[in-house]
Amino acid sequence: MEKAANRIYEFLAEDEDSRVCRDIPESACHEQPRSFTRQLLALVLTKFGDTLVSARLVLAWMLAALGAPAVFIALLVPLRESLALLPQLFIAQAMRRRPLRKYFWVWGSIGQAAALAGMVPAVVLLDGAAVGVAVIGLLVVFSLARGVCSVASKDVLGKTVSKSRRGRLTGSAASAAGFATLLAAVFLLFGPGLEHWQGTAISGQRGLFAVILAGAALLWLAAALAYARIPEVPGATEGGGNAIVEAVASLSLLRSDPVFRRFVIARALLVATAFAIPYLVVLIQRAGNGGSVQLGALLFANGAAGLLSGPLWGRWSDRGAHRVMAGAAILGTGVTLVALAFHYLMPAWLGAAPTAGLLLFGAAVAHQGARVGRKTYLVDMATGETRASYTAVSNTVIGLFLLAGAALGAVDAWLGTAAVLWFLAALGIVAAIRSLSLPAVSG
């Protein structure tokens, strides 16, 4: 196993002649290949699972198919994103009391698996508002557990993998998970369609959703097992005082650290790449037929984006993560403007498979770049003493921003989906400008 870990590390990190050990403890240098490969495996499993139970696509599709009221579908993305971020400020302080942080990730992953497993009987037995309440309630548990993993993952990554190799880890994981997603999409595209299963019970569309949820739960359990075996070295435990007091004190970083404050502003604006995707899907669904082939096409575009763009974004992030953030914002804005042009001038083309696929592919590539770039920038900007606090403060602020994004639903109802996309395009332009103004911290 150790030889295989070394080969994988040398191939992906291009670190054959000398072990690069920048910004990690000396004791972690020898174990870096094992740390790299086990974190890679855990990330691949959870990223694939994220795609299978995407709140923007699969869960929304599932609730609509089971007759849940629209209010529950509208809550999916804001709750999924914000609740994974808002509690992190308090989680980080509790985490600082423990010299080993990987077990926070392990238990968080088990919690996500349990939430998904709980959704299985809900989609098999419930309909309408009942299934909406059950799925939303379990999604809250899933998102809170995800927040624990988010803080722990960046802290463990910063302690075990060298600067200039972290972006490649994240990008490679996205690529491998994208390939797995393509396989799932091919099944939906060429397997028996959901339309053929209407009117059946567990063997029908409920069965398909149950299999997807149960499979994703198993992915998170396997990821927990892999992550538990990371050879993490003990870290500093200073700053692990009262959670509320320390959380309020950590917010002062936004005032005292100008570079961190500028990063948080740029990251907040970058959520335009995430919010644009479901509204883009709405435009495409209205122009298409909304069948299972369309669901497969959306998954295929998302998987292809991760497979092809992940390594490129990752390598670029290791040289200049702030430029990746800007590039992703520019690409996302461009895709949004092209979609709006089709919407106004050639709406029939918008629902055509080639056009829809290319647009969704571009939007997913942009979102992938924004995620890889901002994660790499944060980890490279921070030190071992500040990384957990930076992550928690940043994620808490962004969580509030995402929760406020639920108001876009009111804009959609009042002015229409196109108006929301115009607003998000403008936000993307400002995000690109702010990202380019950040100082270089990678490379």
Secondary structure in CASP SS format (residue, H / E / C, confidence):
PFRMAT SS
TARGET T0000
AUTHOR 0000-0000-0000
METHOD secondary structure of the structure
MODEL  1
M C 1.00
E H 1.00
K H 1.00
A H 1.00
A H 1.00
N H 1.00
R H 1.00
I H 1.00
Y H 1.00
E H 1.00
F H 1.00
L H 1.00
A H 1.00
E C 1.00
D C 1.00
E C 1.00
D C 1.00
S C 1.00
R C 1.00
V C 1.00
C C 1.00
R C 1.00
D C 1.00
I C 1.00
P C 1.00
E H 1.00
S H 1.00
A H 1.00
C H 1.00
H C 1.00
E C 1.00
Q H 1.00
P H 1.00
R H 1.00
S H 1.00
F H 1.00
T H 1.00
R H 1.00
Q H 1.00
L H 1.00
L H 1.00
A H 1.00
L H 1.00
V H 1.00
L H 1.00
T H 1.00
K H 1.00
F H 1.00
G H 1.00
D H 1.00
T H 1.00
L H 1.00
V C 1.00
S C 1.00
A C 1.00
R C 1.00
L C 1.00
V H 1.00
L H 1.00
A H 1.00
W H 1.00
M H 1.00
L H 1.00
A H 1.00
A H 1.00
L C 1.00
G C 1.00
A C 1.00
P C 1.00
A H 1.00
V H 1.00
F H 1.00
I H 1.00
A H 1.00
L H 1.00
L H 1.00
V H 1.00
P H 1.00
L H 1.00
R H 1.00
E H 1.00
S H 1.00
L C 1.00
A C 1.00
L C 1.00
L C 1.00
P C 1.00
Q H 1.00
L H 1.00
F H 1.00
I H 1.00
A H 1.00
Q H 1.00
A H 1.00
M H 1.00
R C 1.00
R C 1.00
R C 1.00
P C 1.00
L C 1.00
R C 1.00
K H 1.00
Y H 1.00
F H 1.00
W H 1.00
V H 1.00
W H 1.00
G H 1.00
S H 1.00
I H 1.00
G H 1.00
Q H 1.00
A H 1.00
A H 1.00
A H 1.00
L H 1.00
A H 1.00
G H 1.00
M H 1.00
V H 1.00
P H 1.00
A H 1.00
V H 1.00
V H 1.00
L H 1.00
L C 1.00
D C 1.00
G H 1.00
A H 1.00
A H 1.00
V H 1.00
G H 1.00
V H 1.00
A H 1.00
V H 1.00
I H 1.00
G H 1.00
L H 1.00
L H 1.00
V H 1.00
V H 1.00
F H 1.00
S H 1.00
L H 1.00
A H 1.00
R H 1.00
G H 1.00
V H 1.00
C H 1.00
S H 1.00
V H 1.00
A H 1.00
S H 1.00
K H 1.00
D H 1.00
V H 1.00
L H 1.00
G H 1.00
K H 1.00
T H 1.00
V C 1.00
S C 1.00
K C 1.00
S C 1.00
R C 1.00
R H 1.00
G H 1.00
R H 1.00
L H 1.00
T H 1.00
G H 1.00
S H 1.00
A H 1.00
A H 1.00
S H 1.00
A H 1.00
A H 1.00
G H 1.00
F H 1.00
A H 1.00
T H 1.00
L H 1.00
L H 1.00
A H 1.00
A H 1.00
V H 1.00
F H 1.00
L H 1.00
L H 1.00
F H 1.00
G C 1.00
P C 1.00
G C 1.00
L H 1.00
E H 1.00
H H 1.00
W H 1.00
Q C 1.00
G C 1.00
T C 1.00
A C 1.00
I C 1.00
S C 1.00
G C 1.00
Q H 1.00
R H 1.00
G H 1.00
L H 1.00
F H 1.00
A H 1.00
V H 1.00
I H 1.00
L H 1.00
A H 1.00
G H 1.00
A H 1.00
A H 1.00
L H 1.00
L H 1.00
W H 1.00
L H 1.00
A H 1.00
A H 1.00
A H 1.00
L H 1.00
A H 1.00
Y H 1.00
A H 1.00
R C 1.00
I C 1.00
P C 1.00
E C 1.00
V C 1.00
P C 1.00
G C 1.00
A C 1.00
T C 1.00
E C 1.00
G C 1.00
G C 1.00
G C 1.00
N C 1.00
A H 1.00
I H 1.00
V H 1.00
E H 1.00
A H 1.00
V H 1.00
A H 1.00
S H 1.00
L C 1.00
S C 1.00
L H 1.00
L H 1.00
R H 1.00
S H 1.00
D C 1.00
P H 1.00
V H 1.00
F H 1.00
R H 1.00
R H 1.00
F H 1.00
V H 1.00
I H 1.00
A H 1.00
R H 1.00
A H 1.00
L H 1.00
L C 1.00
V C 1.00
A H 1.00
T H 1.00
A H 1.00
F H 1.00
A H 1.00
I H 1.00
P H 1.00
Y H 1.00
L H 1.00
V H 1.00
V H 1.00
L H 1.00
I H 1.00
Q H 1.00
R H 1.00
A H 1.00
G C 1.00
N C 1.00
G C 1.00
G C 1.00
S H 1.00
V H 1.00
Q H 1.00
L H 1.00
G H 1.00
A H 1.00
L H 1.00
L H 1.00
F H 1.00
A H 1.00
N H 1.00
G H 1.00
A H 1.00
A H 1.00
G H 1.00
L H 1.00
L H 1.00
S H 1.00
G H 1.00
P H 1.00
L H 1.00
W H 1.00
G H 1.00
R H 1.00
W H 1.00
S H 1.00
D H 1.00
R H 1.00
G H 1.00
A H 1.00
H H 1.00
R H 1.00
V H 1.00
M H 1.00
A H 1.00
G H 1.00
A H 1.00
A H 1.00
I H 1.00
L H 1.00
G H 1.00
T H 1.00
G H 1.00
V H 1.00
T H 1.00
L H 1.00
V H 1.00
A H 1.00
L H 1.00
A H 1.00
F H 1.00
H H 1.00
Y H 1.00
L H 1.00
M C 1.00
P H 1.00
A H 1.00
W H 1.00
L H 1.00
G C 1.00
A C 1.00
A H 1.00
P H 1.00
T H 1.00
A H 1.00
G H 1.00
L H 1.00
L H 1.00
L H 1.00
F H 1.00
G H 1.00
A H 1.00
A H 1.00
V H 1.00
A H 1.00
H H 1.00
Q H 1.00
G H 1.00
A H 1.00
R H 1.00
V H 1.00
G H 1.00
R H 1.00
K H 1.00
T H 1.00
Y H 1.00
L H 1.00
V H 1.00
D H 1.00
M H 1.00
A C 1.00
T C 1.00
G C 1.00
E C 1.00
T C 1.00
R H 1.00
A H 1.00
S H 1.00
Y H 1.00
T H 1.00
A H 1.00
V H 1.00
S H 1.00
N H 1.00
T H 1.00
V H 1.00
I H 1.00
G H 1.00
L H 1.00
F H 1.00
L H 1.00
L H 1.00
A H 1.00
G H 1.00
A H 1.00
A H 1.00
L H 1.00
G H 1.00
A H 1.00
V H 1.00
D H 1.00
A H 1.00
W H 1.00
L H 1.00
G C 1.00
T H 1.00
A H 1.00
A H 1.00
V H 1.00
L H 1.00
W H 1.00
F H 1.00
L H 1.00
A H 1.00
A H 1.00
L H 1.00
G H 1.00
I H 1.00
V H 1.00
A H 1.00
A H 1.00
I H 1.00
R H 1.00
S H 1.00
L H 1.00
S C 1.00
L C 1.00
P C 1.00
A C 1.00
V C 1.00
S C 1.00
G C 1.00
END
